[in-house]
Amino acid sequence: MVASEHRPPRLYWAWLAGTGVSALGTQMLVFGLVWHAALVGPGMAAAVLSAQVVPRVLLTLHGGALGDRVGALPVMVGANTILCVVALTGVLVMSAADPGPLVMVVIALALGTVDAVDVPASGSVPKLLVASAAMGRATAARQIVLQGAVLCGPPLAGAAITVLGLPATYGAGAAGYLVMVIVLCFVRSRTRSAPRTGAGSSLNRQVAQGMAVVFGTPLLRAVVLLTGAFAMFVIPFCPLLVPVVSAARGWDASATGTAAGAFGAGMACVTAVVLWRGAAPRAGAAAVLGMITAGVGVAATAAASGPMVFCLVSLIVGLGTGVFSTHVGPLFMVACPREAIGRAQAVVTLAQWLPLLWANPLIGLTAQTHSVTVLLVLWGVGAGATGMAALGTRPFRVAVLARETRHPEREGEIG
């Protein structure tokens, strides 16, 4: 059972397999929910999406604190059990009658609320199962699995709706959550429980302590701030900037889809290389250079003269995004203290979600009042300038992925 410290242990791969099945079920369920809401009207679809996001933003910090108090695996078992019940309820409701808008909003609220607890716990598992030297490979593998679920979930959901009807997407979600519960019980049976933290204090106090740990540690603070900037300037590129630019320049849907695919291909290539070779030892500098590369690509999109060039610069943005995400994640994970890993993951997760609440409306407003060329230059320069500023800070210049000699899979200290 003792694996090389440079490779994730087999127990981690078992957990990751369950995560992939669960993520695929989630994507199918959410697609079915939003598709059904869109049939009612665009306002209903927006309400369903907002009903998922709002609980995540409001409750994620407390979800991270709960993970540190109870343990990551018990929290995930409970969360996936609840999600399974919600999905099965959706199967029954969708099979019996056409539900009203209120039912769809309630289901979305339930999914978002449970996600606020489940996502920080899930994000903390690599820290608890994997040695620091293998963290780059572990997070790269997790990223590939989650990206695969995002890519495969909607087409599979569409096919399931066409052949079997809407309840099939909820059934797929329920099956995925059930598999995750079984895998989690298997992993728990082969580990020892780690000491809990904050049993005698309130969740609010634990949240405050977690925030103090993150923002009181120079490297963790730097990663959270840079992640927020990345979410503001780079993450909207594929889902929002690509279609906005294509529409403004009169390119067809095929060009838009190809550009989005080029972005995904760039990310996938980097992730595969990191999974094969491991992350760069100087992970801080690598993450910053990835953000600068992505910023240069976004700004260069302003000069794209045609769809082919547009796809090329989208590939560059994807490459930079891949380098950033495959290095900043393990860097943050290694630097987190084990007793506050859930709360730290909640903070960095919130740093990814909050800026999107501002970035998307701001991009829409800027696109209406200025040309897309101005929009792309502003967002590209914002990403590049933030990256250059981060490169000049000591935490990122000296940050490396530490190598530890112990094997968490042998110790079995996990929640």
N, C-alpha and C positions, 0 to 999 in steps of 0.2 A: 504493500500500500504506500510505501514511501517513494514519492516521485522526485525528480530533479527539481531543485528550487527554481530553475529557470523555466519550468513548464507547470501549468495549472494541474492540480491533482484530479484523479478520476471522479472524485465526489463533486468537484466543481462542474465537470462536464455533464454529470447526471442532472445537477440543478439547472444548468443552462439548457439542456434538452427540454425540461419541463417549462422553463421560461419561454422557449420558442413556441411550444404548442399553445401556451396560455396567451402569448402575444398575438399569435395568428387568430385564435378565437376572438380576442378582443377587437382586432381590426375588422373581422367579419361582422361582429355584433354591432359595432359603431357605424359601419357602413350601412347596414340594414336600417338602423335607427335614423340616421341622417337622411338616407334616401327616402324613407317613408315620410319624414318631416318635410322634405323638399317637395313632395307631391302635394302637401297642403299649401305650401307657399314658401318663398325665400325667407320671409320673416320668421316662419316657424323653424326653418332649418337653422337660422342664426340664433334663435332662442334656445334650441337644443344644444348647439355648440357652446353657447355662453353658460348654460346650466351645467355643463361639464367642467368648464374652466374656473368658474367662480369658487366652488368649494375647494378646488386644488390650491388656489391662491390663498384662500382664507385659512385653511386647515393644515397645510403641508408642514409647517414648523411644529405644530402639535403632534402631527403624525410621526415626525422624526423623533420627538421626545418620547412618544409611546414605544417606538421601536427600541430605544436605548433602555427603557425601563423594563419592558416585558421580554424583549429579545426579538431579533429579526425574524427568525423562522416561525415562532408562535404567532407573531403579528401577520405574517404572510399566510399562514394556514387559516387564521380567522378571516382575513380579508378575502382570500380566494373562495372560502366556503360561502361567505355572504354574496360574492359576485356570482357564484354558481346558482344560488337561490334566486337572485335577481334575474339572471338569464332564463332559468326555468320558468319563473313567473311570466317573463316576456313571451316564452313559447306558448304558454296557456292562454294569455291574454290575446296574442295575435292570432291564435287558432280559433278562439271562440267568437270574436267580433272585431270590428274595426275600432280601435281605441281612439278616444278623443285626444286633442293636443295636450291636455293636462297629464295624461298617462305617460306620454313620451317625455315630457319635461321632468316628471318624477323619476323615470328610469335614468335619464341623463344626470339628474342631481345625485342619485344613488351611486352611479358609476364614478362620478367625479369625487364624491365624498370618500368612497372606499379607496380610490386612487391616491388621495392625499395621505392615506396611511400606508398603502402598499408600496408606492414608488420609492420613498426614502428607505424602507426596509429592504426592498429588492436591490437598490443601489449600494447598500452597505455589505451585501453578501460577499463580493469579491475580496474585500478587506479581511473578512473573517475566515475565508477558506484558502486564500492564495498568498504565497510568499511574495515579498516586495519585488524580487528579481523577476517574477513571472507576471507581474501586474499588467504590464503592457500587452502581453499576449491575451491575458484573461479579459481585459476590457475591450480589446480589438475583437475577440470572438463574440463577446456579448453584443457589440455594436453590429457585427455582421448578422447575427440572429435577429436582432430587433429591426434592422433595415430590411431583411428578407421578409419579415412579417408585414411590414408596411407596404412592400412592393407586391406581395402575393395575396394579402388579405382582401383588398377591394375586388380584384378580378374573380377570386374564388367566391366572394359574397355575391357578386353580380350573377355568376353562373348558378349559385345555389338558389337565388331568388327566382331566376328564370325557370329552373327545372322543378324545384320543390316548394317554392313560395317563401314569403318573408319569415315565417317562424323558423326556417332552417338556419338563418344567420344567428338567431338567439340560441338555437340548439348547438351550433358550433361553438359559441361562446361558453355555454354551460359545460360542454365536453372538455374544452381547453382548461377551464378552471378546475374541473374534477381531476384531470391529469396532473395539474400543478399541485393540488393538495396531496395526491398519492406520492409524488416525487418528494415533496417537502417532508412528509412523514418518513420516507426512506432515508433522506439526508439526516433528519433529526435522530433517527435510531442509531446512526453511526457517529454521532458527535456527543460531546459533553456540553452541558450548559455553561455558558460564561457567566461571570458575576454580573448582577444587574446594578444599574446606577439610579440614584435618586428615588429609591422606594419610599422615603419618608417626606418627599417634597412634592409640591403641586406641579402639574404639567407646565403651567405658566413660568414657574421658577426654573424648571429644567430647560424650557425654551430660551429663557434669558441666559442661562449658563452656557448653552450651546452657542448662542450668538456671541457671547464673550470669548469663548474658545476660538471660534472662527475668526472674528475680527481682531482678536488679540494676538493671533499668530501671523507674522508677516507674510509667509508664503500662502497660507490659506486665504488670508484677506486679499492678497494680490490675485489669486486664482479666481475668487468669487467676483471681484470687480472686473477682471478681464473677461470672464464668462458672460457677465451682464452686457459688456460692450459688444462682445461677439454676437450675442442674441439680438442686440439692437441693429447692428450694421450688416451682419452676414447671413444669419439664419433666414431672414425674409427673402433672400435672393431667389431661391428656387420656387417656393410656393407663391410668391407675390410679384417680385420684380421681373421675373422671366415672362409671365403672361402679360404684364403691363407694358413691357418694352415691345413684345411681339405685336400686341394690338396697336400700339402707337405707331409702329413702323410698317404696319400692313402685312406682316408675315402670317402665314396660315397656321392652323393648329398643328400640322405635322412638324413644322419648324420649332414650334413651342415645345412639343413633346420631345423632340430630338435634343433640344437644348437642356431640358430637364433631365433627360436620360444621360447626357454627357456629364452633367453635374454629379449624378449618382454614380456614374462609372468612375469618375475621378476619386470620389470618396471610397468606393469599393476597392480600387487598386491599392490605395495607401493602406487601407485596413487589412487587406490580404498580405501585404508585405510585412506589416507589423506583426500579424499573426504568425508569419513564417520566420521572420528574423528577430522579432522582438522590438521594443521601442528604443529610441536613441537614448543613450545614457544621460546626456544633458537635455532632459525632457523639457525643462523650462524654456531654454532658448529655442528648441524645436517647436514648441507650441506657439511661441510668439512669432517665429518666422512663418509658421503656417497661417496665422492670422494676417500678417503683412502680405503674404502671397494672395490670399483670398481678397484682401482689399484692393490690391493691384488689379486683380481680375475683374472685380466689380467696376472699378473706374475705367478699365480698358473696354468694357462693354459699351461705354458711351461712344466709342469710335468704331464699333462694329458696323461694317458697311453692308453686310448681308448675312443671311442665316448661317452660312458655313463658318464665318468668322465668329458669329455669335455663339455657335456651338463650341468652338475652340476656346473662347474665353470662359465659357461656362465650365468646361473641363478643368481649366486652371483654377477657377473658384472652388470646384469640387476637390481638387488635389489639396489646396490650402486648407479647406475645411477638414479633410481627412487627417492631415498632419496635426492640426490643432486638436481635434477631438480625441485622437488616439494617444496624445501625449499629455494633455491637460487633465484628462480623467485619471490615469494612474498616478500622476504627480499629486493630485489632490488626495487620492485614496491613501497613498503611502504616508503623506504628511498628517493625516487625521489620527488623533488618539483613539484607540479602540473603544474607550468608554463613552465617546461622544460621536461615534461614526454615523448613527442614524440622524442626529440633529444636524451634523455637518452636511450630510447628503441633502437634508431638507433645505438648508440654506442655499446650497449651490443649485438645487432644482428650482427654487423660487427665483434665483438670479437668472435662470433661463426663461421662466414664464413671464415675470413682471414686465421686462422691457418690450415683449411682444404686444402687450396691451397698449403701449404707446407707439411702437414702431409702425404697426400696420395702419392705424388711422393717419399717422403723420406722413407715411408714404403716399397714401391715397390723396391727402390734401396737397402735398407737394406736386404730385403728378397732375393735379387739376390746375394749379396756379403757375407751374413752370414746365419746361420741356423735360422729357425723360433723360436727355443728356445731362441737364443740371442735376436731376435726381440721382443718377448713377454716379456722377462725379462726387456729389456730397457724401453719399453712402460709402463709396470706395475710399475717399480721403479720410472719412471718419474712422473706418476700420484700419487703414494703414497708419494713420497718426496715433491711434490708440496703441497699436502694436509697437510702433517705434518708441513711444513713451514707456511701455512695459519693458522693452528690451534694455532700456537705460536704468531699470531698477535692479537693485541687488538681489531680491528674492528670485527673479527669473534668470538672472545671469548665472547664479551659482547653483540653482536647483538641479539636482540629479536624482535618479531613481535609486534609492538605497538598496543594498543587497543584505538580506538577513539570512542567517544560517538555519534558523529553526523551521520546522515544517508544520504549519497550522493544521494540515490534514491529519497529521499524526497526533497533535495535541487535542484536536477536536473541540476547541473552545469557540463555540458559536451559540447564538441565541436561538 
